[in-house]
Amino acid sequence: MNAADTTTCLTCGTPISAEVLGGKCPACLKKVALAEPTLPEDTIRASRMTRRQPSWEPPLIEDVAALLPRGFYTVEGFIGRGGMGAVYKGTQTVLKRPVAIKIMRQDQAVDAEFRLRFLREAQMLARLSHPGIVNVIDCGEAGPDMLFIAMEFVDGANLMDVIRSGGVSEARALKIMKQVCEALQFAHTHGIVHRDIKPSNIILMRDGRIKLADFGLATQMEPEEGEEANADHAAGTPAYAAPEQFAAGQSVDQRADIYSLGVMIYQMLTGELPHGDWKPPSQAVAIDPAWDKIISQALQPLPQDRLSAAEAMQEMLSRISPLSGEQIRRRKARPLMLAALLVSLAVIGWLVMGKSSRDKNYPSPKSWTDTTPELRATAARYHFGQMRDQRLDILEDAFFDIADRREFSDVAVRVTCTGCVWLGLRGTLNQYYVGYVRPDGDASISITNSETEPVKFALGKSHDPAKEYELVFAAQGGKTRLWLDGREILSFEDASLKQGRICLGAIVSPDPKVRASILRLEYATLGGAPQPEPPQRPDFKPAPGSIADVLTSPEFKWTAPENLGPGINAEGKDASPHLSPDSLILTFASERNQSRRFYECLRDHTDAAFGAPREISEVGGWPCTPWITPDRRTLVYMNPGGPGNKGSSQDLYMRQRAAEKAPWGPVVNLDSVNYLGHDQSPCLSSDGLTLYFGSLRSGGQGGHDMWKATRKTLDAPFGGITNLGPTINTWIQERDMHLCSDDRTLLFVRQHNEGTVSTSVLHMAVPGVSGGYHVQPLDVPFQGMMVDPCLSHDGRALLFAWKGPTGSGDLDLWQMRRVPKDEVVTTTQPALATVETPFANTLGMRFVPVPVTGGDTDRQRVLFGVWETRVQDYAVFVKATGRAWQPAPFEQGPTHPAVNVSWDDAQAFCRWLTVRERKSGTISENEHYRLPLDREWSCAVGIGELEPPTATPWGKHGGLPDVFPWGLEWPPPADAGNFRGEECLPPPGATPASTLVVIRGRRDPFIHTAPVGSFAPGPCGLLDLSGNASEWCEEWHHPERRDVRALRGGDHLLNDGDHATAAARVASPPETGYSATGVRVVLGQGAGPDLKALLEHVPAVKPSAPPPAYPWSAQWTDITGSFKKQVLDGAWGTVEDDLIHITTAGLRPLENNRVFGDVALRVVFQGCLKANVRCLHSLRCVAAVEHVTDSGELIAAVFRKDEKLGLATGFPVFKLPLGREFDLQKDHELVVSVVGTHLSVWLDGRLIHVTDGAAPASGSLALTFQPPALLSGAIARVRKVEYAELKQP
Amino acid sequence: MAMLEVKKGSHDASRARFDTTRWSLVAAAGCERSQVADEALNELCHAYWRPIYAEIRRRGHSTADAQDLAQQLFARMLRREAFGTADREKGRFRSFLLGALDHLLIDVLRSKQAQKRDDALLVRFVEDESESWFQRLPAHGVTPAEAFDQTWAVVLMDRALAALRAEYADSGREAVFAALEPFLTADSGEDGYSSVCAQIGLTPQAFAVAVHRMRRRFRHCVREQVEMTVADPSEVDAEMRHLFGI
């Protein structure tokens, strides 16, 4: 060996050679290869602080199979997981034995020592063979990161689940523990410590045997230095682990297991873990005190003080004898009312005997009242049951009150049923006394009380809950008894139980054979005075026209609940509505803007929707339930946290003011009324002198009651606080009262059936003649929790707060109206509109959906106005915008159709209406008002399917010569519509003889226009489709001649059959209207045209200057040729097939230095993505057509203001979506004209922009293009460019 | 020396690697020759001829004879002649090879007949290299029995190092590897770190962590190499302990 080549390793002295391993010391390298090197301490800590512990995801079943030794196991399913491990179900392939395979992540920080230990212990465990220990079949490595253990698969539940699901009885605990101790002792004797004793590691098999699982192997992973063992990590599960398992360096022996046993026993018996200063179990639960000693000896913190052997514990256990009857009663800390409860047990060896044999105390009243129908109705209403044959199957755990508040000394209830059904008494203090039959393995009867656990009496297996049985529960003479199939099995006395409700409940059993199913439910009074019938006194008759009458009369019906809409409801809670007497002012409390305030909304008439809410008064704290007197001078409300508040309760406050519009006076705490408790829902009589309110104060019937207080004058304090009495107040919660406008009738909500099915029922209380109230529930078609009901003055509208199915998602304001039973009800939301319930907007215009097929709005939701726009509707628009409108040359009433409306007027009206309605929240940003499309109109009149789908109105005119809107007959029948009939002729004999052409043989009552809706409706429920006024459609009448629009529907001037057909169209210029042109508005989907700019921009057209007309008479000079030359010369693009393809951007001046006021530019082009065809009238203003979306579906015409040159008119940028009809590949025409002071832009003949005033004085015509290269598929092609000199009008 | 292909994602635990390791393929194939098994065997022989050569030399044969005998051994291996007998040792290539060598040497002793060289033999010797390498093996303090295993371990670690280097190179961190490599074994403490830290731009803390990581990766690479030479995953640990657990 060459001595010069060798050196020795500095660390270990081994000779190393440069050629071998690159000069590294083989010995040291081996060390590295085998062991995990450690980092210096602080590096470890530093790196751990920044490192995030990834959570470990158990591998998929397939991956586990791959990790295990091939061919030995198949992995079939996933059983569960813990922090560092997961258990899978599998099969040992060769032996076909079911196994549980547990894999555990082996921490890479642990060295080979750990694996050695693990293996050794696994080997020892494999040698342990004991019936109480889960056998280990195999173990090893699963991949480089994991260990696996294959164990016998044990079918059973683990103790943790059993503890959680209901506790373990003393006897059962004993049985389990004895087996655990025995198994554990066996292991200890063989030198194995479990180290992770806990309930989830004890498996209970069906035959009562137990198995200990997860021996010793789960706990090898010791915590890394400096890290604490987290709950799922090593050293056992902390809750059950002995103290020494946490201390590093301490040895852990079998006594650690004993400790864990102690914790586990404690948990089994008491349901809780022994924390800190834990109570001996016999103090928490009724068990043999001998358990205490065992547990305390096991839970000694120091191992040397501790019970040291499992068999010692076993011995101690054998000295415990459980209480007979397997009862465990849990004692809570608080002493209970049930001190007086004496339970007498009458459980004997129970035999089911025939129902005919009944014992002597079995109740035998004169008659049983069958309340099964009510039960069925309630079950149907709250969806907890359904009928099957003659029985009511209970689908959901539920209970319901059988009969109203009763004194218990006189009533019996009988139910005939199967399954687990219970009868009970529900006391005023929420005690429950229940007898029931359980569906589980042991049939038992129990008495339970909300304060205590059930007292169970096992009936043994002799009662079969799957068979029909009869249960009777009777309270008589202070004694309460339970009979099963005629035999008394239970009775008790309780001095505190005086009154409450009888209730019935059912529990759904997981076992389908033991279905809870009720055949019959009856109750009866026993002795004593006959109880009054359910609340409705047959002699109560509400005074006709009274509130009570409106609310209860069958002549009225309730409409479905309607959300008041997003205009009023905000995302937070909106509640406590209050209406002024005229129903035009709505006051409510809202939690929007992170605070609760009062808001007020106004509307013009009761048909309209409310305007936007505005805050009315700065009231600190969290005020709610406002109430304002009719003169609007006194406000009372509730406010927790207001000034002078007594404690943390809710107090009532008042503010007054001198007049309706005056500012509110100071906040006054009604402390003569308020008490240290909850006062709520204040209501004032109209004179402000009587205050009604709800309160929890004592002195009433218990729970929330209704009270009143009075004062002599408006300045005096309230006094004379009195409870409204037992006729209205019960021990059930009465809340949210409302004083009706007659200052007498009260509405309030009673909360029913607390527990499984909880709902509110609206009640009405009318003061009786002899004091007291007549109370009855109102049959309102409402389900759920109604809050703060408020009735309008006339009783026709009920407002309330509800967390309903639609709306903001939280409490919203809703309304239900009381309408004559035949009335057509409108809805305030377009989405809910149907033909029966039209949508009504703020003007009161009504809309119904019309099914549209074909055309551009195929299958879209299109709502047609039911009527032609009325004079009263159009007048609002005219007044608001100052639009010119010539009155009709004849007299018209407010509900006559508006005429002298041009197409342009109609468009403006639609846009104005859209803006207005969007502001008021009745329509969304995705809906807009417009004119009907020709196709849609055809659908509305019923000929949609009959016309060719693609032809223009002009093309379709004259088709279907025999089809009229009303049918096939001519002349039209009497109720068809308003036409020019014989009524228009002058009286006979007048001179000169009339040459007026009318429809002969027909007359209708109206010479000119008629009020809308005077005639029979058309097929979709629309009125006056035929006659009265003609209706503009959206499109051009003729595809080439962009000068006239289409009118449909005939009008009052109609006098011939040809123009009366359903398919007839009349062509008319859009800018003029005449005495028969009107507009029917449609609510369509989509955002519609950009309205802000248009509206702000289109001024009221003064009558003297007609709007610019499309320059269809212009003499166009074709400059396409010179443009083409320009393009080719400048290499801006190419020419193909008569089309100029523009490929580069730029400004292309066409003609220079014009004086404007006289020119139009026309370009025929094929639009494309992001190509601007700009027609410049000057450098200072630009009209552009811009394709906005990649899919090319939207095109906009844009005006831009050039800031640099400072144009005064300030054209805003807007976008005009033109819809799908704009085909990129087809020719389109853009015309820009400047005439006088008008700058107008037409796209495909449709006027899309007009500006007035301050038109530029001079400039040049030009075209500009943007490079299309930015977007794929972009094209910009020009076919023709022309300009024309226009004559001034 | 044969370069290994660096297995990307070789630290991905969920991949079942035993199917593709060399010896397991061969062992599974047994006496049957298949292309896959042949290739696997080839590669293994490529990798581990040095220990064999060293062993033969250690047993006292001359250089020329050692080369010859090594060739013969591999020829036998490739012809699967050795496979019928050494079933018990089939779990590990190292022990199998050693066993086969024993048998060969005994045969040679008996028959004194040199077997024909197989033309298809893929194992080539670079004569000078093997001898000089043998000369440089640490030769003292080791019993003859242990010597073979020592050599084997060295070869294996060498391959692991190469794989590790390739790993770092793959992620563009050759410089890092070069800087860290000296510290793979040395626990010279953090004093030595500072100058190097400056070189590759890490703080001493980060450097210590990087070294720690490299060592861990090295261990993985070593383990991978061991896996290639055992037939069953359960053998890996035992083999590791045998080779490196001095």
Interface residues (C-beta under 8 A of the other chain):
Chain A: M1 N2 D5 T6 C9 L10 T11 T14 P15 I16 S17 E19 V20 L21 G22 K24 C25 P26 A27 C28 L29 K30 K31 V32 A33 L34 E36 P37 L39 P40 D42 T43 A46 S47 P59 D63 A66 L67 P69 R70 Q108 A112 R115 G140 E141 G143 P144 D145 M146
Chain B: A13 S14 R15 A16 F18 S132 W133 Q135 R136 L137 P138 A139 H140 Q150 A153 V154 M157 D158 A160 L161 E181 L184 T185 A186 D187 S188 E190 Q205 A208 V209 H212 R215 R216 F218 R219 H220 V222 R223 D232 P233 S234 D237 M240 R241 L243 F244 G245 I246
